[in-house]
Amino acid sequence: MTYRFWKTSWSVALVLGFAAGLPVRAQDATAPAPTSGAISQVPVVAKPVSAEQLALETEAVKAVKQLTDAFNSGNVDSIAAVFLADGELIDDSGTVHLGAEEIKALMKAFQEAYPGAKTDAQVESVRGVGGLVLVDGTRVMTDKEGNSLSVLRFATIWRKTDAGLKLASLRDVSEALPPTPHEALEGLSWIVGEWINESGDSKVQLNYRWDESGNFIVGDILITSGDQTVMKSFQRIAWDASQGKYRSWTFDSDGGFGEGVWTATPNGLVMQNSAVSPDGVRGTATVKLLSDSKDRFTFQGIHRMSEGVESPDYEYTVVRKPPVAK
């Protein structure tokens, strides 16, 4: 694709607007650190950890490991033995299970419902208060195949005894599991299918589908003018869990490519896009994708820049291709 055509015509990377924008952090990463200002010049000094605190943390981590090992062994007596005789376990529904017998009954019922389930705990804070030790953290429950059952925040109170730390209270609070890539992309599932736009001399055909893994949406984009193929492109759309946004990569048949970050809005999507032409010309654009109905959506392209030159805004609509009559 020539420089002139890329700037002014049906470029998949910017005119269709699917080529994603580079993360805004790209410039921040190369910006020089501030050289003036009192705050920037004051070094951050970490408060030293006392030997007593280090010993307490080591003991607390050991105690939590003893609890998780007992749970993973499946031995309800071993689990109960970690608690004080009058210790309590408050489950994620808020129900209090008091004393060894109630705790053992709860563990037995859980093991019958989820045989082979395991837990893995991560200690996040340890504090000593009088003769008690407060330990908070997160633990993940998995089934025997290793699939996540739940993510729990735990708060524990341990009492110092001659036999070491004993658990006085354990409280679990459920945390929502993050969506799988497929679940997150369900918000874009309406785009799956064949779409078409015919305006003037150009014809645009879009074909979106789930890939074999179900964790990406992939698309083929074909632009023709009369009998001539102007551009073929391939696109892959993913869920970026680190940003909580959709991200796409587009590859044009002439060697151009683009990248985009999509943000969901109440009436559609806004995409920050960037692209590079085969001859190294860079361009950016903001594209709004507005869903008019399940069979029709509209593109609006604004702030289209290439080599410092702004191109006119555009708007066009695509409709779902009707099924082929049998």
N, C-alpha and C positions, 0 to 999 in steps of 0.2 A: 504494500500500500504506500503511495507516495506521501510526502510531507503535506502537500496541498490537500489531498483527499482526506488524510487523517484529521486535519484541522477543521475541515468544513463539511464533511459528508457523514455517511452512515457508519461511523466507527463503532464496533461492538463495545470496545473498552469504555467509551465515554458517551456516545449517542444513546446506546441502549442503557448505559449507566450501570451495568452489572459489574464492571471491573472495580474492585474495592479500593478504598482510600488507604493510604499508608497511615499507620497509627500516629496520632498527633504527638506521641512521645518521641518520635524519631528526631525531631529538631531539638527537643529538650535534652536528649541524651548527649548531644554534641555541644550544647551551650556551655560557655566557660563558667566556672564557679565564681560567685561574687567575690570581689577583692576588697570591698569596703563594707562598713556597717558592723556595729558592735556585736550583734547576734552571730553573724557568720564567722567572727574571729574568735569567739569563746569556745574552747574545746569542751566536748561533752565527756565528763569523767564518770565512769560507772562506779556506783557505790560498792566497795569491797564486800564480799560475802564472808561472814565469820566462819570459823572452823565449826562452831556449834551449829550454825544453820546448815552447813554442808553435811554434817553428820546426821542432822534431822532429816534432810532431804533423802540421803542415802537409805536411812531406815524406813522412810515412808514409801519410797519406790519399791523396796524389798517387800514391804507389807502388801502393797497393791499387787505385786507379782504373785505373792502367795495366794491372794484371793483369786486372781485370774487363773492361776494354775489349778486351784481347787475346782473352780467352775468348769474348766476345760477337761478335767479328769472325769467329770460326771458323777463323782462321789458326793452325795448330799451331806454325809457326815463330815467330810473334809471341809465343805463350804461352811457349814454351821460352826465348825471348830474355830474358824477365823474370827467369828463374832464373840462378844461377851455373852454370858448366859442370858442377860436381859437385853441384848442388842436388838436393833430394829432394822428392817429393810422396807423402805417406802418405794413402791414401784412407780412406773411412769404414769399410772392412772391415779396416783395419790393414795392408794390403799396401803395401810400400815400392817406389816407382818412382824409381830413382836415375839421374841424368844426363839430358841433353837427349833422347836417343833414346828412352828408356823413357817419359819424360813425353809426348813427341810421340805415341808409340804409344798411350798411354792416352787422350789427348785425341782422337785419330782414331777410336778404337773407341767412345768416348762419343758423338761427333758422328754416327757411323753409326747408333747405337742411338736417339739423340734428336736428329734433325736440327732445327736452328733453336732449340735450347734456349738459354736466357739465364740469367745470374746477376746478382744485385744484392747488394752487400756493404755492411755497416754496421760501421764501426770503433768499438770500444767502449773499448779501452785501448791506450796507447802507452808503452813504457818503453825507455830507453836503458841498455844494459849494456856498458860498454867500447866496443868498436867495432861492437857489434851493436844492432839495434833489434827489440824484441819487440812485435808487433802482434796483438791478439786481437779477434775480433768474430763477427758472424753473417752468413751469406749464404743467400739463398733461390734455389733452382733452379726455373725454370719452363720449360714446353714452349713450342712455337711459338705455341700458342693463348693462352699466358699462365697456364695452370693450374699450380699448385704441384706440383713433383716431389719436393722434399725441402727441409728446413730444416737447415742445417749450421752448427755452431760451428767456427770456424777459429782455429788458432794458427800464427802465422808468425814466422820469424826472418829478418831482413834484415841484410845486411852492407853497411857503407858502402864505396863504391868511388869512384874518380875519375869514373865515369859515373853516379853517384848510387846509390840503394839497389838492391841485387840480392838476389833471394830465395834464401836458403840452404835453408829448409825450410818446407813448408806441410803442416799436418796438419788433416784434416777429421774431425769427429765428428758423426754424425747426431743430430738431435733429432726426436722424434715430432711429426708435424703435428697441430695441434689438430683436434678433430672438427668436421665441418660441422654446422650446425644440425640437419639431418635425422639425421645419425649420432648426435648427442647425444640427440635425441628418440626414437630407437629404443628406449631404455630404458622409454618410456611407451607403446610401440606396442600393448601388450596391452590398453590401454583402448579402442582403436578398435573400434567396433561399436555395437550397440544394447543397452541395459540397461534393466531395469525393477524397480521396487519397489512393492508394493501392501501397505499396512498401514493398518488402520482405514479412515477415510473418504478418505484421500489416496492418490494414485497419482503416482509419479515416473517419468518416461521420459528416458533419456539417450541421445544419439546422437552418437558421436565419429567423426571421420574426418580424414584428411590434407587440408590445403588444396591448391590447384592447384600451388603452388610446391614442395610437399613439405617446406617448412621450418617449418611450424606444424601443430599439431593443433587443430582447431576442433570445437566441440560445441554442440548445441542441447539445452536442458533444458526440459522441460514438466512442470508440476505441476498436477494436476487434483483436484477434489473433487466426486464425483458427476458431474454434467453440466457443472460450472462449471470454467473455466480459472482457476486461482489465479495462475499466473505462467508467463511464457515468458522464457527467458534465452538469451543467446548468449555463448560463451566462446572465447577464443583462448589457446592455450598455446604458449610459446616457450622456447628455451634461452637463458639469460643467461650468455654466455661470461665476462663480467666477474666474476661470482660463482660460476660453476661450478654453477648450480642451475637448476631449472625455474621459470618465472614465468608467471602467468596473469592475465588480465583478464576480468571478467565484467560483462555489461550486462543489467539486468533490464528487462522491458517497461514497468514503472511508472516508470522513470527512475532507479532505484537502480543502484549500480555497486560493484564491489569489485576488489581487487588481492591477489595472493598470491604467496608465495615457497615453493617446495616443496623439501624436502630428502629425498634417497633414504635409506632405512634397510634393514637386512637383510631385513625382512619387509614392506616397502611404502614408504609416503611419510608425511612429517609436513609439514603446511602451516601457515604462520603467515599468518593472513588478517585483512584489514580491509575494511570496507564502509561506504558512506554511503547512507542511505535518501533517498527523494525529498524529504523535509522536513528534511534536514540532520542527522539523527541518526547518530552514528558508532558503530560496533561493531567488536569484535575477537574472534577465536577461534583456538584451535589445533585442527586436525583431523587425525586419523590415518586413513590409508587403508590397510587391510590386505588384501592379496590372498590369498584363501582357495584359489583355484584359477583356471585360465584362464577359467572361466565364472562366477565369483562373487567379489565383494569386499565388505568391510564398512567403513562409516564410523563413526568414533568422534569426537564433538565435545566438547571440554573447554575450560575457561577462557573461556566465552562471556560477554563483557562488553558492555554497552550503557549509555552515560550513567552509568557507575560502578556499575551494577546487574548482578549475575551471574545468568545464566540456567542452568537445569539442564543437566547433561550429557545426551548422547543417543547412541544407537547404532542403526544400521539396515543392512540388507544388500540389495545389488542383485544380480540374476542376469542373465546374458546372454539376450537375447530369442531364442527358437528361430526358425530360418528358417521362412518361410511356405511351407506345402506347396503344390506346383504341381499 
